[in-house]
């Protein structure tokens, strides 16, 4: 704690406007993190961080509930320590993506490029629902050349070629930015349907996908537009739309 306090004071002395992110390097449930918060670690940083791994990526495929619970527990610890307003960041998460590239000990990952691409919007939505101030993804595309060994923190290659995961990530961010999470809309007859409601910027966005398989999702009567995870418009069939693991966005007034 003395090291954290000294680092915070030193940084602020050099640049009062600097943002100090502390306590990173641990998982969101590590006892060390909560011990630091209990001792007042939140007083010596502008934001506290953890490494979310599965909590911020793959758990969100079924909805935001697990990440919401993770962040709530940290927020409760901050509140109990008298530092309720400190931001919470996830400074390390992201999928390792399969590839055919095997040189220089760069092994393939566990996800296909499409799996990673369809996961990113769900992670963005869950992070917003949970109240994370910022998420840093350290990977998100297949390794294609030796240069990727030093570029694992980026979603594009060193030659600036955009990869599949970037597009759904950008679409989700642009549609949800400035909008607050309201609720997960219940669907008793379709328990595998994930339906998240966000409101703000003069309108509402419903984000839909199937946790598994595919199903027909009902559309609100006042639907203005439907957008795919790639940012393309979708035409519905009557008052419903077919959804699978690829999230879609229903824009409402």
Backbone torsions as a table, in degrees:
resi	resn	phi	psi	omega
1	UNK	NA	-35.5	177.5
2	UNK	-64.6	-37.7	178.2
3	UNK	-65.2	-44.0	179.0
4	UNK	-61.7	-43.8	179.9
5	UNK	-63.8	-43.5	-179.6
6	UNK	-65.7	-40.2	178.9
7	UNK	-64.2	-42.6	-179.8
8	UNK	-62.0	-47.5	-179.5
9	UNK	-64.3	-39.4	-179.9
10	UNK	-65.1	-43.4	179.2
11	UNK	-64.5	-45.5	-178.3
12	UNK	-67.1	-31.4	177.1
13	UNK	-66.4	-36.6	179.4
14	UNK	-78.6	-35.0	-179.3
15	UNK	-151.6	97.4	-177.5
16	UNK	-60.1	-21.3	-178.4
17	UNK	-91.0	-0.5	-179.0
18	UNK	-67.7	148.1	174.4
19	UNK	-100.0	118.9	-178.0
20	UNK	-98.6	118.7	178.2
21	UNK	-105.4	120.3	-175.2
22	UNK	-119.2	166.3	172.9
23	UNK	69.5	15.3	176.9
24	UNK	-69.5	165.7	177.4
25	UNK	104.1	-6.6	-179.8
26	UNK	-117.4	158.8	174.1
27	UNK	-72.4	163.8	-175.1
28	UNK	-70.5	-9.8	178.6
29	UNK	-117.3	9.0	-178.8
30	UNK	-65.5	133.2	178.4
31	UNK	-56.7	-34.0	-178.7
32	UNK	-58.4	-41.8	-179.5
33	UNK	-60.3	-46.3	-176.6
34	UNK	-73.0	-29.3	175.2
35	UNK	-66.6	-41.2	177.8
36	UNK	-63.5	-41.0	178.5
37	UNK	-65.2	-40.2	179.5
38	UNK	-62.4	-34.5	-179.7
39	UNK	-81.8	1.2	176.7
40	UNK	96.5	22.3	-179.7
41	UNK	-58.4	-27.6	179.8
42	UNK	-66.0	-15.3	179.2
43	UNK	-79.8	-13.0	-174.6
44	UNK	-115.2	25.1	173.4
45	UNK	-154.4	157.8	175.4
46	UNK	-87.3	-22.3	176.7
47	UNK	-150.1	144.1	173.2
48	UNK	-107.1	149.2	-175.3
49	UNK	-132.3	160.3	172.7
50	UNK	-140.7	170.8	175.3
51	UNK	-105.5	105.7	-169.0
52	UNK	-75.6	-33.2	-177.0
53	UNK	47.0	-126.0	-174.3
54	UNK	-60.2	-29.7	-177.7
55	UNK	-62.5	-31.1	-176.7
56	UNK	-100.9	-13.0	-179.7
57	UNK	-114.7	-83.1	-168.1
58	UNK	-69.2	-27.4	178.5
59	UNK	-66.2	-21.3	-176.5
60	UNK	-77.7	-9.1	179.2
61	UNK	-60.1	-33.4	178.6
62	UNK	-92.7	1.8	-178.5
63	UNK	128.3	173.4	-173.1
64	UNK	-87.6	1.9	-167.6
65	UNK	-60.7	-42.9	-177.7
66	UNK	-64.9	-45.5	-179.6
67	UNK	-65.3	-37.4	176.1
68	UNK	-58.0	-44.1	-179.9
69	UNK	-66.0	-39.2	179.4
70	UNK	-61.4	-49.5	-177.6
71	UNK	-69.9	-35.4	178.2
72	UNK	-60.8	-41.9	-179.6
73	UNK	-63.1	-41.7	178.1
74	UNK	-66.3	-41.3	179.3
75	UNK	-63.3	-38.8	177.4
76	UNK	-63.4	-39.0	178.0
77	UNK	-66.1	-40.1	176.5
78	UNK	-63.5	-41.5	-180.0
79	UNK	-64.4	-42.5	-179.8
80	UNK	-64.5	-28.7	-179.9
81	UNK	-87.4	0.3	178.8
82	UNK	84.0	17.2	178.6
83	UNK	-127.6	62.4	-170.7
84	UNK	-72.3	-19.1	-170.7
85	UNK	-100.3	5.5	179.5
86	UNK	-68.6	133.9	178.6
87	UNK	-66.6	153.7	176.4
88	UNK	-119.2	125.6	179.4
89	UNK	-118.4	151.5	164.2
90	UNK	-107.1	111.4	-173.6
91	UNK	-100.6	8.5	175.0
92	UNK	-161.9	108.6	170.8
93	UNK	-162.4	169.3	179.0
94	UNK	146.2	150.8	-178.1
95	UNK	-83.0	145.4	169.7
96	UNK	-91.0	124.7	-168.9
97	UNK	-105.9	139.0	-179.8
98	UNK	-61.2	149.1	176.4
99	UNK	-158.5	165.8	175.3
100	UNK	-92.0	-5.3	-176.8
101	UNK	-77.0	123.6	-175.5
102	UNK	-128.3	2.3	-178.4
103	UNK	-73.8	158.1	174.6
104	UNK	56.0	36.8	173.7
105	UNK	61.1	24.7	176.7
106	UNK	-91.4	101.0	-176.4
107	UNK	-87.1	157.9	178.9
108	UNK	-71.6	163.6	-179.1
109	UNK	-101.7	-164.0	-173.9
110	UNK	-99.7	-9.5	-174.2
111	UNK	-119.0	146.1	171.4
112	UNK	-76.5	159.4	176.9
113	UNK	-55.4	-36.9	178.9
114	UNK	-69.4	-40.4	177.2
115	UNK	-58.2	-44.5	179.7
116	UNK	-65.1	-41.9	-177.9
117	UNK	-63.3	-40.3	-178.2
118	UNK	-79.8	-17.0	177.8
119	UNK	-79.4	-37.2	-174.3
120	UNK	-53.7	-46.8	179.4
121	UNK	-60.9	-35.8	179.8
122	UNK	-67.5	-36.4	176.4
123	UNK	-66.7	-43.1	178.1
124	UNK	-60.0	-44.6	-179.8
125	UNK	-64.5	-43.0	-179.6
126	UNK	-66.1	-39.7	178.6
127	UNK	-62.1	-39.6	178.0
128	UNK	-69.0	-40.5	179.0
129	UNK	-64.8	-35.7	-177.5
130	UNK	-80.6	-19.1	-179.3
131	UNK	90.9	21.4	174.1
132	UNK	-69.9	132.1	-178.6
133	UNK	-75.6	-30.1	-179.4
134	UNK	-159.0	146.0	175.6
135	UNK	-128.2	131.0	177.5
136	UNK	-110.8	112.7	178.0
137	UNK	-89.0	125.9	-176.4
138	UNK	-93.1	-10.5	177.3
139	UNK	-155.2	164.8	-179.8
140	UNK	-179.3	9.4	176.9
141	UNK	-149.3	167.3	-178.5
142	UNK	-70.6	147.3	176.7
143	UNK	-79.4	129.7	-174.4
144	UNK	-122.1	-14.8	179.1
145	UNK	-158.8	172.3	-174.4
146	UNK	-59.8	-31.7	-179.0
147	UNK	-61.3	-24.8	179.1
148	UNK	-64.2	-19.7	178.1
149	UNK	-61.4	-26.4	178.4
150	UNK	-109.7	10.1	-177.3
151	UNK	-128.7	31.2	-178.8
152	UNK	-69.2	-9.4	-177.9
153	UNK	-90.4	7.0	-172.2
154	UNK	-122.8	156.4	177.9
155	UNK	-98.1	8.5	176.5
156	UNK	-138.0	153.8	179.6
157	UNK	-68.8	171.3	179.2
158	UNK	-65.3	-22.5	177.2
159	UNK	-89.8	13.7	174.5
160	UNK	66.9	24.7	174.8
161	UNK	-79.2	120.5	-177.8
162	UNK	-70.2	133.4	178.6
163	UNK	-99.4	167.1	-172.4
164	UNK	-56.6	-41.1	-175.2
165	UNK	-64.6	-23.2	-176.2
166	UNK	-66.7	-39.1	-172.7
167	UNK	-67.0	-53.7	177.5
168	UNK	-61.5	-32.2	177.0
169	UNK	-63.8	-43.7	180.0
170	UNK	-68.0	-40.1	-179.9
171	UNK	-63.5	-46.9	179.9
172	UNK	-61.5	-44.4	-178.9
173	UNK	-62.6	-43.4	-177.3
174	UNK	-68.0	-35.3	-178.6
175	UNK	-79.2	-30.3	-175.3
176	UNK	-97.6	-15.6	179.4
177	UNK	-60.0	131.7	179.7
178	UNK	79.7	6.5	178.0
179	UNK	-118.7	142.2	-177.0
180	UNK	-100.5	143.9	176.8
181	UNK	-70.5	132.6	-179.4
182	UNK	-105.1	-53.2	-176.1
183	UNK	-173.6	167.7	166.5
184	UNK	-96.1	116.0	-176.4
185	UNK	-71.0	124.8	-178.2
186	UNK	-75.5	145.7	175.5
187	UNK	-137.5	92.0	-175.3
188	UNK	-60.7	-34.4	-178.2
189	UNK	-85.8	-6.4	-179.8
190	UNK	-141.1	72.4	-175.6
191	UNK	-63.3	-20.4	178.7
192	UNK	-84.4	-2.4	178.8
193	UNK	-85.2	120.6	173.7
194	UNK	-95.6	123.3	-174.8
195	UNK	-135.6	100.9	-176.2
196	UNK	-105.5	134.3	-177.8
197	UNK	-108.8	128.8	177.0
198	UNK	-126.6	138.9	-177.1
199	UNK	-131.5	141.8	178.3
200	UNK	151.6	173.3	-179.9
201	UNK	55.1	33.1	175.9
202	UNK	77.4	18.0	179.6
203	UNK	-167.3	178.9	-178.8
204	UNK	-124.1	142.1	174.7
205	UNK	-121.0	128.4	171.4
206	UNK	-106.3	126.0	-179.3
207	UNK	-106.7	121.4	-172.5
208	UNK	-121.7	141.4	166.6
209	UNK	-161.9	164.4	177.4
210	UNK	-96.5	129.3	178.5
211	UNK	-62.2	-31.2	173.5
212	UNK	-156.6	153.5	-179.4
213	UNK	67.0	-153.7	175.5
214	UNK	-139.9	155.1	-177.6
215	UNK	-158.0	164.5	177.4
216	UNK	-90.4	124.0	-180.0
217	UNK	-105.8	133.0	177.9
218	UNK	-71.0	147.9	179.1
219	UNK	-109.4	138.7	175.1
220	UNK	-60.9	150.0	-177.9
221	UNK	-62.8	-27.8	-176.9
222	UNK	-97.3	24.1	178.2
223	UNK	-59.8	127.9	179.1
224	UNK	-96.1	-38.4	-176.0
225	UNK	-159.5	150.9	174.7
226	UNK	-122.9	131.6	-175.7
227	UNK	-124.9	135.5	177.3
228	UNK	-76.6	171.5	179.3
229	UNK	-67.3	-14.9	177.1
230	UNK	-90.8	1.0	179.2
231	UNK	86.9	11.5	-178.1
232	UNK	-98.0	145.1	178.0
233	UNK	-68.9	146.6	179.0
234	UNK	-122.9	136.7	175.4
235	UNK	-94.9	126.4	-179.3
236	UNK	-78.8	166.9	172.4
237	UNK	-105.3	97.7	-176.5
238	UNK	66.6	-128.6	-178.3
239	UNK	-101.2	25.9	178.4
240	UNK	-147.7	166.9	178.8
241	UNK	-141.7	145.2	178.5
242	UNK	-85.9	126.4	179.7
243	UNK	-124.2	150.3	173.8
244	UNK	-132.7	-144.7	-177.8
245	UNK	-75.0	-12.0	175.7
246	UNK	-82.0	114.9	-177.9
247	UNK	-66.6	148.6	173.9
248	UNK	-126.8	159.0	-177.7
249	UNK	-119.3	127.7	176.5
250	UNK	-105.5	116.7	-177.4
251	UNK	-94.9	128.4	-176.7
252	UNK	-125.2	161.6	176.8
253	UNK	-62.3	NA	NA
